Amino acid sequence: MKICICNCRDLFLKNFFKTMEKIKTGIASYGLSGQVFHAPFISIHPQFDLAAIAERSRDLARARYPQARIVRSFNELLAMDELELIVVNTPDDTHYEYARLALEAGKHVIVEKPFTNTTAEGETLIALAERQGRMLCVYQNRRWDADFLTVKEVLASGRIGRPVEFESVFARYRSHIQPGTWKEQSGGMTCNLGSHLIDQSLQLFGVPEYVYADIAVMRDGGMVDDYFILHLLGSSKMPDMRITLKASYLMCEPEPRFVLHGTDGSYVKYGVDRQEALLKQGLTPDAPDWGMETESEWGWLHTGKEGKTKYPSLRGHYIGFYEAVYRRLRHGEPVETDAREVLPVIRIIEAAKESSREGKRVKI
């Protein structure tokens, strides 16, 4: 009996001190993703320790995060036994291989979107994470966009009645090709921005039964798709919904970011969440008004009963992603962007490419 009590006490103390330990984290790349979307949040979260950054040739990370060890390769990052978590934020084509290596090294892993290039690769990584007993989640940060959170609230409020139509658009204007950048050579817009739009749609309406897509290269000299429009049909949560997702690099005048129509009214929102722009300006996410929109940026709610009024936007907070990771690693709670949950995004991207290629709707 004494042995049992001692063991229970030791286990309690071990678990207690584990919850107090900071999560030592390494970032696999210090390009735009590392500089803007990961390092700022890891560095300000009190439960994380930004312990290492892989930067292959420059020294930007050393100047900004002097406490972190700077390494020159992904293999050096893997060799750091003290790292508990690795962020795989390298070019799309490396996600599968780098995530596999990190899991085999016993690390918990965050993978940038798109999770993998194929469903088969995603299934392989999920199975490996389960065998290793490690977390594998996907950086779908736009679940914490101010506008998307507001759309969720509008839907939940019931003020537009039964939803019937949803449009979600990322408008970009980049008419020239940026030579030498990996995004102009692999992946394409459907994998890149499409991962966000599809993931948000799945959160709202569930997995569709069919996808009908038009994917194209619109810019002169383009090597990868820079335009898509997806129609998702037969939503699992709302089968009669009509869902349209669109993005393009040739939209100098933006369309509404979100349009939501229902039997009792509509919600329309222009503009995009401000967090990315603020991060690119060098601002940090611990600012007092972080993620807040001004009244001029709010969307419009127009119902038959209430008329047309401005609808206050909720606060955007990308730090919510890392808070969810902390709760998973220290308290065992489910993580909101578990790879298993995000895998349907890859299935839909594959089906969309097939649909556009064959000119027909494709069953998911």
Helices and strands as residue ranges (DSSP letters): H 2-20, E 23-27, H 32-32, I 33-38, H 39-44, E 48-54, H 60-64, E 69-71, H 74-78, E 85-88, G 92-94, H 95-104, E 108-112, H 119-132, E 136-139, G 141-144, H 146-157, E 163-171, G 182-184, H 189-205, E 210-216, E 227-233, E 242-248, E 258-262, E 265-269, H 275-280, G 295-297, E 299-303, E 307-311, H 319-331, H 339-358, E 362-363
